[in-house]
Amino acid sequence: MPDGNAEAYLAAAPDGAPAPGVLFVIDAIGLRPRIEEMADRIASWGYTVLAPNVFYRDGRAADVAPKADLREPGNREAFMGEAMQRVRGLTPELIARDLPAYLSALRSRPEVSGDEVGATGYCMGARIAIRAAGADPGVVAVGGWHGGGLVTDEPDSPHLAIATARATFAFGHASNDGSMPPEAVTALGEAIDAAGLTVANEVFPGPHGYSMSDTSMYDEESAERHFDSLRALLDSTLRG
């Protein structure tokens, strides 16, 4: 990486043959067993999945991982105060420095076939996945799940990166998420329409973080719906 070394979890397709690559952008809680479990599931569909520790500047994955069970009352809220400091420190400028290295590492793996790849992002990772598509036309599929702050009034709002993207998008916003209100969902869809790109811009029932079974925000129905939507996106773009 430009500023050090980043750990990553790699999940290969089950038959061992080279497969289309997918960049898995983690949530604010970090690289941990739940992320590995999700990456393994995506890989089982016939993909090679790379999930880097995007907080590598703050320490190794084990250093920043939660020590308490985030399914227990109050623990997630207590941990998120610390986690959000790392999120705020990961500025758009740093993300722009890091994304080429992540994508290069993914494409260089012998387990990956071809230069066209997908990206799937969770919570703040959805913002990074959008920026990946805006910066690299070889990112041809982007999934964003319970993403927060995808549309802002700032000049570097993530949704503005869509103007230079060439990807197909699928979003599963959380119905109970103040960081992505209905007007932001609408604006996101309008930006993708204006770019002439295809999008599934849906709202799933449940709270921000619904896909993370190791936290109190988990919603099984929406988590499974996200997997179905993501698989359809990847199959239709990376497998034609």
C-alpha positions in Angstrom: 0.0 0.0 0.0 1.1 3.6 -0.4 1.4 4.1 3.4 2.3 0.7 4.7 1.1 -2.9 4.5 -2.5 -4.0 4.6 -3.7 -7.4 5.6 -6.4 -8.9 3.5 -8.6 -12.0 3.5 -8.7 -13.9 0.2 -11.4 -16.4 -0.7 -11.1 -18.4 -3.9 -13.6 -20.1 -6.0 -14.3 -23.7 -4.8 -13.0 -25.5 -8.0 -9.7 -23.8 -7.8 -9.8 -22.4 -11.3 -9.3 -18.7 -12.0 -12.5 -16.8 -11.5 -13.8 -13.2 -11.8 -12.5 -11.0 -9.0 -14.6 -9.1 -6.4 -13.2 -6.4 -4.1 -15.0 -6.7 -0.7 -15.0 -3.4 1.1 -15.5 -3.9 4.9 -17.7 -1.9 7.2 -16.5 0.3 10.1 -16.2 -2.6 12.5 -13.3 -4.0 10.6 -11.9 -7.2 9.1 -13.1 -10.0 11.2 -14.6 -13.5 11.1 -18.0 -12.3 9.9 -16.4 -10.6 6.9 -14.4 -13.8 6.1 -17.7 -15.8 6.3 -19.4 -13.4 3.9 -16.4 -13.5 1.5 -16.4 -17.3 1.5 -20.1 -17.3 0.6 -19.6 -15.0 -2.4 -16.6 -17.0 -3.5 -18.7 -20.2 -3.4 -20.7 -18.7 -6.3 -17.6 -18.9 -8.5 -15.6 -15.7 -7.7 -12.3 -14.8 -6.1 -12.9 -12.3 -3.3 -10.3 -10.0 -1.7 -11.3 -8.2 1.6 -8.5 -5.8 2.7 -8.1 -4.1 6.0 -8.9 -0.6 4.9 -7.9 0.7 8.4 -4.3 -0.5 8.0 -3.0 2.9 9.0 -4.6 2.4 12.4 -3.1 -1.1 13.0 -3.6 -4.7 12.2 -7.1 -6.1 12.0 -6.8 -7.8 15.4 -5.7 -4.5 16.9 -8.8 -2.6 15.9 -11.4 -5.4 16.2 -14.0 -5.3 18.9 -13.2 -7.2 22.0 -16.8 -7.4 23.2 -19.8 -9.3 21.7 -21.5 -6.6 19.6 -24.8 -8.5 19.8 -25.1 -7.7 23.5 -27.1 -4.5 24.4 -24.9 -1.4 24.4 -21.7 -3.0 23.1 -22.1 -2.0 19.5 -22.9 1.6 20.4 -19.8 1.8 22.7 -17.5 0.3 20.0 -18.8 2.6 17.3 -17.5 5.7 19.0 -14.0 4.4 18.5 -14.7 3.0 15.1 -16.1 6.2 13.7 -12.9 8.0 14.5 -11.2 5.6 12.1 -13.9 6.2 9.5 -13.5 9.9 9.7 -9.7 9.6 9.4 -10.1 7.6 6.1 -10.6 10.6 4.0 -11.5 10.7 0.2 -7.9 11.6 -0.5 -6.6 8.6 1.3 -9.2 6.3 -0.3 -8.0 7.6 -3.7 -4.5 6.6 -2.8 -5.5 3.2 -1.7 -8.0 2.0 -4.3 -5.4 1.4 -7.1 -3.4 -0.8 -4.8 -6.4 -2.8 -3.8 -7.5 -3.3 -7.3 -4.0 -4.1 -8.5 -3.6 -6.7 -5.8 -6.9 -8.3 -6.7 -6.2 -8.4 -10.4 -2.7 -9.8 -9.9 -3.8 -12.8 -8.0 -3.5 -16.1 -10.0 -6.9 -17.0 -8.8 -8.5 -14.1 -10.7 -9.4 -14.2 -14.3 -9.6 -11.0 -16.4 -9.3 -7.3 -15.6 -13.1 -6.6 -15.2 -14.0 -6.9 -11.5 -16.8 -6.2 -9.1 -16.9 -4.4 -5.8 -19.3 -4.9 -2.9 -19.3 -2.5 0.0 -21.0 -2.4 3.4 -21.9 0.7 5.5 -19.0 3.1 4.9 -17.6 0.5 2.5 -20.4 1.3 0.0 -18.9 4.8 -0.4 -15.5 3.3 -1.2 -17.0 0.8 -3.7 -18.7 3.7 -5.6 -15.4 5.6 -5.7 -13.7 2.5 -7.0 -16.0 2.5 -10.0 -15.6 6.2 -10.6 -11.8 5.8 -10.6 -11.5 2.6 -12.6 -13.6 1.7 -15.6 -12.7 -1.9 -15.1 -14.9 -2.0 -12.0 -18.1 -3.1 -13.9 -20.3 -4.1 -10.9 -20.9 -2.3 -7.7 -23.1 -3.4 -4.8 -23.8 -1.1 -1.8 -25.5 -2.4 1.3 -26.8 -0.3 4.1 -24.5 2.4 3.0 -24.4 5.7 4.8 -23.6 9.1 3.5 -23.6 8.1 -0.2 -25.1 11.5 -1.1 -24.0 14.7 0.7 -23.7 18.4 -0.1 -19.9 18.2 -0.1 -18.0 18.7 -3.4 -16.5 15.2 -2.9 -19.8 13.4 -2.2 -19.4 9.8 -3.2 -22.3 9.9 -5.6 -20.5 12.4 -7.8 -18.0 9.6 -8.7 -20.8 7.9 -10.6 -20.4 10.4 -13.5 -17.1 8.7 -14.5 -18.2 5.1 -13.8 -19.0 2.4 -16.3 -20.5 -0.1 -13.8 -23.9 -1.7 -13.1 -25.1 -0.8 -9.6 -27.2 -2.5 -7.0 -28.1 -0.9 -3.7 -30.0 -2.3 -0.7 -30.5 0.7 1.6 -31.8 0.2 5.2 -35.3 1.4 5.8 -34.3 2.7 9.3 -31.2 4.7 8.4 -30.8 8.4 9.1 -27.6 8.5 7.2 -29.4 7.6 4.0 -32.9 9.3 4.0 -35.4 8.8 1.2 -34.3 12.0 -0.6 -30.7 10.8 -0.7 -31.8 7.4 -2.1 -33.7 9.3 -4.8 -30.7 11.6 -5.6 -28.5 8.5 -5.9 -30.8 6.9 -8.4 -31.0 10.1 -10.4 -27.2 10.4 -10.5 -27.0 6.9 -11.9 -29.8 7.5 -14.4 -28.0 10.7 -15.5 -24.8 8.7 -16.2 -26.8 6.3 -18.4 -26.1 3.4 -16.1 -28.2 0.5 -14.8 -29.2 0.4 -11.1 -31.4 -1.5 -8.7 -31.9 1.1 -6.0 -34.0 -0.6 -3.3 -34.8 -0.1 0.3 -34.7 -3.2 2.5 -36.5 -3.5 5.8 -34.3 -3.2 8.9 -31.6 -1.0 10.4 -28.2 0.2 9.2 -25.9 -2.8 9.4 -28.6 -5.5 8.7 -26.1 -7.9 7.0 -23.8 -8.2 10.0 -24.8 -11.2 12.0 -22.2 -10.5 14.7 -23.9 -7.3 15.8 -27.3 -6.3 17.3 -28.3 -4.7 13.9 -28.6 -8.0 12.1 -31.8 -8.7 10.1 -31.7 -12.2 8.5 -34.4 -11.5 5.9 -32.6 -8.4 4.5 -29.2 -10.0 4.8 -30.4 -12.9 2.6 -32.1 -10.5 0.2 -28.7 -8.7 -0.1 -26.9 -11.9 -1.0 -29.6 -12.7 -3.7 -29.3 -9.2 -5.2 -25.5 -9.3 -5.1 -25.3 -12.7 -6.8 -27.6 -11.5 -9.5 -25.5 -8.4 -10.1 -22.2 -10.3 -10.2 -23.5 -13.1 -12.5 -25.1 -10.7 -14.9 -22.0 -8.5 -15.3 -18.9 -10.7 -14.7 -20.4 -13.8 -16.2 -22.4 -12.1 -19.0 
